[in-house]
Amino acid sequence: MQYLERIPAPPLRRFVRSLWYANGPSAQYARERILPSGCAQIVVTLSRSFLTDCPETGPERQMPPGILVGQRSACEIIATADLVDLAGVLFAPGALPALIADRADQLTNRNVPLDQIQSGFTDNLRTRMLDGSSPEQRLRILEDCLAPLLLTSRAERAFTPHPAVEFALQQFAAASTRLSIAEVARRTGWSERRFSQLFREQVGFPPKVWFRLQRFQRAVRQLRAGRQVAWVELAIECGFYDQAHLANEFRSFSGLDLTTYTAMRHELWANHVRTG
């Protein structure tokens, strides 16, 4: 499997965490489970004219070759056949309103065609990227095509994060934080209800769900690193109350128990798990 990431240049870096490219041979298994990170993505296939929607129950169906994947709080199943000549954009928390000119929670746990954001964008993007002679060049083309969508006065107005949301994101990103949602809201000077509404509109989730997702992702990263620690120690390090709390939250977000994830995790990506 070939995998490459690119950090965009400023000022696009305000909106985008990374651009990525993947290209691998057909896997011996048909599907992978993608664990939720809470961040929106653009996904574009360069190998064929469609992506695959894989519901856990029911038949597969074809989707457009370019989609916007809204921030998710639940796992998603993908076809490994889609991982051939695939590219994408991982957005920063709170950046989605700049792209869609709307509240982030409008796309939570939803996928929409990329052309719904801007008509004709997918065909133009794929045509230009296919002209690239290397993965590195294709990612530079992706960055060049993305910039006009985000570096506009409209996007700047939509993206301006409220200081209360920026403060909360910093607090929730800290592994050592023990502040409650009510305490974070109090420190911003907003009522808990108004703070939660503002956070949901800009980030896509209520602050409690976002905090839980970040705690879950800390556990995923620790497990991916292969650290040999007791479950109870891992739970405390990642901010859970105890081992039972860790196990329940991990299953809630991933649909898997800790042992299954450890045995089935992907060689390259912490958030990918083989499903058969």
C-alpha positions as CSV (number, residue, x, y, z in Angstrom):
1,M,0.0,0.0,0.0
2,Q,1.3,3.4,-1.0
3,Y,0.2,6.2,1.3
4,L,1.2,9.9,1.3
5,E,0.2,12.9,3.3
6,R,0.7,16.6,2.6
7,I,0.2,19.5,5.0
8,P,-1.1,22.4,3.0
9,A,0.6,25.8,2.9
10,P,-0.8,28.8,4.8
11,P,-3.5,30.2,4.6
12,L,-5.2,26.9,3.6
13,R,-3.7,25.3,6.7
14,R,-6.3,27.1,8.8
15,F,-9.0,25.0,7.2
16,V,-7.3,21.7,6.4
17,R,-5.3,19.3,8.6
18,S,-3.9,17.3,5.7
19,L,-4.3,16.1,2.1
20,W,-3.8,12.4,1.5
21,Y,-3.3,9.9,-1.3
22,A,-3.6,6.1,-1.1
23,N,-3.0,3.5,-3.7
24,G,-2.8,-0.2,-3.0
25,P,-3.4,-3.6,-4.5
26,S,-6.7,-5.4,-4.1
27,A,-7.0,-6.6,-0.5
28,Q,-7.7,-10.1,0.5
29,Y,-10.8,-8.8,2.4
30,A,-13.6,-6.8,0.8
31,R,-14.4,-4.2,3.5
32,E,-12.9,-2.1,6.2
33,R,-14.5,-0.4,9.2
34,I,-13.6,3.3,9.5
35,L,-13.7,4.6,13.1
36,P,-15.0,8.1,13.7
37,S,-12.6,11.0,14.2
38,G,-15.1,13.8,14.3
39,C,-13.6,15.6,11.3
40,A,-15.1,16.1,7.9
41,Q,-13.4,14.9,4.7
42,I,-13.4,15.1,0.9
43,V,-12.9,11.7,-0.8
44,V,-12.2,11.4,-4.5
45,T,-11.5,8.2,-6.5
46,L,-9.2,8.4,-9.5
47,S,-9.4,4.8,-10.5
48,R,-13.1,4.5,-11.5
49,S,-16.3,6.5,-12.0
50,F,-17.8,5.8,-8.6
51,L,-17.3,5.2,-4.9
52,T,-19.1,2.4,-3.0
53,D,-21.6,2.8,-0.3
54,C,-21.5,-0.2,2.0
55,P,-24.3,-0.4,4.5
56,E,-23.8,-3.0,7.2
57,T,-27.1,-4.5,6.2
58,G,-28.4,-4.4,2.6
59,P,-26.7,-4.4,-0.8
60,E,-23.8,-2.1,-1.8
61,R,-24.7,0.9,-4.1
62,Q,-22.7,3.2,-6.2
63,M,-22.0,6.8,-5.1
64,P,-20.5,9.7,-7.1
65,P,-16.7,9.6,-7.5
66,G,-16.3,12.6,-5.3
67,I,-18.1,13.0,-2.0
68,L,-18.0,15.2,1.1
69,V,-18.1,13.0,4.2
70,G,-19.5,14.9,7.1
71,Q,-18.0,14.7,10.5
72,R,-19.0,11.3,12.0
73,S,-19.7,10.0,15.5
74,A,-20.3,6.5,14.3
75,C,-18.2,4.0,12.3
76,E,-18.6,3.6,8.6
77,I,-18.0,0.6,6.3
78,I,-16.0,1.1,3.0
79,A,-15.1,-1.2,0.1
80,T,-11.4,-1.9,-0.1
81,A,-11.7,-1.7,-3.9
82,D,-12.1,2.0,-3.4
83,L,-8.6,2.3,-1.9
84,V,-7.0,2.1,-5.3
85,D,-5.9,5.5,-6.5
86,L,-7.8,7.4,-3.9
87,A,-7.3,11.0,-2.6
88,G,-8.8,13.1,0.1
89,V,-8.9,16.2,2.3
90,L,-9.1,16.0,6.1
91,F,-10.6,19.2,7.5
92,A,-9.8,20.9,10.8
93,P,-12.5,20.9,13.5
94,G,-14.9,23.8,12.8
95,A,-13.7,24.4,9.2
96,L,-16.7,22.8,7.4
97,P,-18.9,25.9,7.5
98,A,-16.3,27.7,5.3
99,L,-16.8,25.1,2.6
100,I,-20.6,24.6,2.7
101,A,-21.6,28.2,3.9
102,D,-23.9,26.6,6.4
103,R,-23.9,25.1,9.9
104,A,-21.6,22.1,10.3
105,D,-24.3,20.0,12.0
106,Q,-26.2,20.0,8.8
107,L,-23.8,17.3,7.5
108,T,-23.1,15.4,10.7
109,N,-23.1,11.6,9.9
110,R,-24.0,12.3,6.3
111,N,-22.3,11.9,2.9
112,V,-23.2,14.2,0.1
113,P,-21.9,14.5,-3.5
114,L,-19.1,17.0,-3.8
115,D,-20.9,18.6,-6.8
116,Q,-23.6,19.6,-4.4
117,I,-21.1,22.0,-2.9
118,Q,-20.0,23.3,-6.3
119,S,-21.4,22.1,-9.6
120,G,-18.8,20.5,-11.9
121,F,-16.1,20.5,-9.2
122,T,-15.6,16.7,-9.2
123,D,-15.0,16.3,-12.9
124,N,-12.6,19.3,-13.1
125,L,-10.7,18.0,-10.0
126,R,-10.4,14.4,-11.3
127,T,-9.4,15.5,-14.8
128,R,-6.6,17.7,-13.4
129,M,-5.4,15.2,-10.8
130,L,-5.2,12.4,-13.4
131,D,-2.9,14.6,-15.4
132,G,-0.5,14.5,-12.4
133,S,2.5,12.3,-13.0
134,S,3.1,11.4,-9.4
135,P,1.2,11.2,-6.1
136,E,3.0,14.3,-4.9
137,Q,2.0,16.3,-7.9
138,R,-1.6,15.0,-7.6
139,L,-1.8,16.3,-4.0
140,R,-0.4,19.7,-5.1
141,I,-3.2,19.8,-7.8
142,L,-5.8,18.9,-5.1
143,E,-4.5,21.7,-2.9
144,D,-4.6,24.2,-5.9
145,C,-8.2,23.2,-6.7
146,L,-9.3,23.4,-3.1
147,A,-7.9,26.9,-2.4
148,P,-10.5,28.8,-4.5
149,L,-13.3,27.2,-2.6
150,L,-12.0,28.2,0.8
151,L,-9.9,31.3,0.3
152,T,-12.8,33.6,-0.4
153,S,-14.4,36.4,1.6
154,R,-17.6,34.3,2.0
155,A,-15.6,31.4,3.4
156,E,-13.7,33.7,5.7
157,R,-16.9,35.0,7.1
158,A,-18.4,31.5,7.5
159,F,-15.2,30.1,9.1
160,T,-14.5,32.7,11.8
161,P,-14.7,30.5,14.9
162,H,-16.2,32.0,18.0
163,P,-13.5,32.5,20.7
164,A,-15.6,30.3,23.0
165,V,-15.5,27.5,20.5
166,E,-11.7,27.9,20.0
167,F,-11.2,27.8,23.7
168,A,-13.3,24.7,24.1
169,L,-11.5,22.9,21.3
170,Q,-8.1,23.6,23.0
171,Q,-9.4,22.3,26.3
172,F,-10.9,19.2,24.9
173,A,-7.7,18.4,22.9
174,A,-5.7,18.3,26.2
175,A,-5.4,14.8,27.5
176,S,-5.0,16.1,31.0
177,T,-8.3,18.1,31.0
178,R,-10.8,17.3,33.7
179,L,-13.1,20.2,33.1
180,S,-16.8,19.5,32.8
181,I,-18.8,20.9,29.9
182,A,-20.5,23.2,32.4
183,E,-17.1,24.5,33.6
184,V,-15.8,25.1,30.1
185,A,-19.0,27.0,29.3
186,R,-18.6,29.1,32.5
187,R,-15.1,30.0,31.5
188,T,-16.2,31.2,28.1
189,G,-18.8,33.5,29.7
190,W,-21.7,31.8,28.0
191,S,-24.6,29.9,29.4
192,E,-24.2,26.1,28.9
193,R,-27.2,25.9,26.6
194,R,-26.0,28.8,24.3
195,F,-22.4,27.5,24.4
196,S,-23.5,24.0,23.4
197,Q,-25.6,25.4,20.5
198,L,-22.8,27.5,19.2
199,F,-20.3,24.6,19.4
200,R,-22.7,22.2,17.6
201,E,-23.3,24.7,14.8
202,Q,-19.5,25.3,14.2
203,V,-18.0,21.8,14.9
204,G,-21.0,19.6,14.1
205,F,-21.5,18.0,17.6
206,P,-22.6,19.0,21.0
207,P,-19.5,19.6,23.1
208,K,-20.1,16.5,25.2
209,V,-20.0,14.3,22.1
210,W,-16.9,16.0,20.7
211,F,-15.1,15.5,24.1
212,R,-16.1,11.8,24.1
213,L,-14.8,11.4,20.5
214,Q,-11.4,13.0,21.4
215,R,-11.1,10.7,24.4
216,F,-11.9,7.7,22.2
217,Q,-9.3,8.8,19.7
218,R,-6.7,9.1,22.3
219,A,-7.3,5.4,23.2
220,V,-7.2,4.4,19.5
221,R,-3.8,6.1,19.1
222,Q,-2.4,4.4,22.2
223,L,-3.7,1.0,21.0
224,R,-2.3,1.7,17.5
225,A,1.1,2.4,18.9
226,G,1.1,-1.1,20.3
227,R,1.8,-0.2,23.9
228,Q,1.6,-3.1,26.3
229,V,-0.4,-1.6,29.1
230,A,-3.2,-2.9,31.2
231,W,-6.7,-1.9,30.2
232,V,-7.3,-0.1,33.5
233,E,-4.0,1.9,33.0
234,L,-5.0,2.8,29.4
235,A,-8.4,3.9,30.6
236,I,-7.0,6.3,33.2
237,E,-4.3,7.7,30.9
238,C,-7.0,8.5,28.2
239,G,-9.4,10.2,30.6
240,F,-11.9,7.4,31.3
241,Y,-13.2,6.7,34.7
242,D,-12.2,3.0,34.7
243,Q,-11.8,0.0,32.4
244,A,-15.5,-0.6,32.1
245,H,-16.1,3.0,31.0
246,L,-13.3,2.6,28.3
247,A,-14.8,-0.6,27.1
248,N,-18.3,0.8,26.8
249,E,-17.2,4.0,25.0
250,F,-14.9,2.1,22.7
251,R,-17.7,-0.2,21.6
252,S,-20.2,2.6,21.3
253,F,-18.0,4.5,18.8
254,S,-16.4,1.6,17.0
255,G,-18.8,-1.3,17.2
256,L,-15.9,-3.4,18.4
257,D,-14.4,-4.5,21.7
258,L,-10.9,-3.6,22.6
259,T,-9.5,-7.1,21.9
260,T,-11.0,-7.3,18.5
261,Y,-9.6,-3.9,17.5
262,T,-6.2,-4.8,18.6
263,A,-6.2,-8.0,16.6
264,M,-7.8,-6.5,13.4
265,R,-6.4,-3.0,13.2
266,H,-4.9,-1.9,9.9
267,E,-1.2,-1.8,9.3
268,L,-1.1,1.8,8.2
269,W,-4.2,3.6,9.7
270,A,-5.3,3.6,13.3
271,N,-8.9,4.3,12.2
272,H,-9.2,1.4,9.7
273,V,-10.2,-2.1,10.8
274,R,-10.5,-5.2,8.6
275,T,-14.0,-6.5,8.5
276,G,-13.6,-9.5,6.1
